Amino acid sequence: MQDHSNAYNNADSFAMIFDEAWKKHNFNKENVLSNEQKIDKILQDNKEHPFIKHSPAQAKSVAKFRLRLLQLE
């Protein structure tokens, strides 16, 4: 979990923490998880981020978009 004291309630702020969390997570050991489950884990780990708190469905959509955009799938 990151310190969200400088986080903002917008998709850009969320995208920054999501990208970093996705890269830091050692999902190689957890290959049994689907991308959906991995996203859920990151959202849960960062649930105090303002964008996740106020727009959880939109945060999940942004996360999926980031995976496609950055070809992290």
C-alpha positions in Angstrom: 0.0 0.0 0.0 1.2 3.4 -0.9 1.0 6.7 0.9 -1.9 8.5 -0.7 -1.5 11.8 1.1 -0.7 13.5 -2.2 -3.2 11.5 -4.3 -6.1 13.2 -6.1 -9.6 12.0 -6.9 -8.9 11.6 -10.7 -8.0 9.0 -13.2 -4.4 10.3 -13.8 -3.5 10.1 -10.1 -4.9 6.6 -9.9 -3.2 5.5 -13.1 0.2 6.5 -11.7 -0.3 4.4 -8.6 -1.8 1.5 -10.6 1.1 1.3 -13.0 3.6 1.3 -10.2 1.7 -1.3 -8.2 1.3 -3.6 -11.2 5.0 -3.5 -11.9 6.0 -4.0 -8.3 3.7 -6.9 -7.6 5.3 -10.2 -8.1 2.5 -11.8 -10.0 4.9 -14.4 -11.5 4.4 -16.4 -8.3 0.7 -16.0 -8.6 0.1 -17.0 -12.3 -3.0 -18.7 -11.3 -4.7 -15.3 -10.8 -6.5 -13.8 -13.8 -5.9 -10.2 -14.7 -9.3 -9.4 -13.2 -8.1 -10.9 -9.9 -4.8 -9.1 -10.0 -6.6 -5.8 -10.6 -8.9 -6.5 -7.7 -5.9 -7.2 -5.5 -4.3 -3.9 -6.4 -7.5 -2.0 -5.9 -7.9 -3.6 -2.5 -4.3 -2.9 -1.5 -4.8 0.8 -2.5 -8.4 1.2 -1.3 -7.6 4.5 0.5 -6.8 6.2 -2.8 -9.5 8.9 -3.4 -10.3 7.8 -6.9 -10.9 4.2 -5.8 -12.9 5.3 -2.8 -15.2 7.6 -4.8 -15.3 5.8 -8.2 -14.5 2.1 -7.7 -16.1 0.9 -11.0 -14.4 3.7 -12.9 -11.1 2.8 -11.2 -11.5 -0.8 -12.4 -12.2 0.4 -16.0 -9.1 2.6 -15.9 -7.0 -0.3 -14.7 -8.2 -2.5 -17.5 -7.5 0.3 -20.0 -4.0 0.8 -18.6 -3.2 -2.9 -19.1 -4.3 -2.7 -22.7 -2.6 0.6 -23.4 0.7 -0.4 -21.9 0.4 -4.0 -23.1 0.9 -5.4 -19.6 -1.6 -8.2 -20.0 
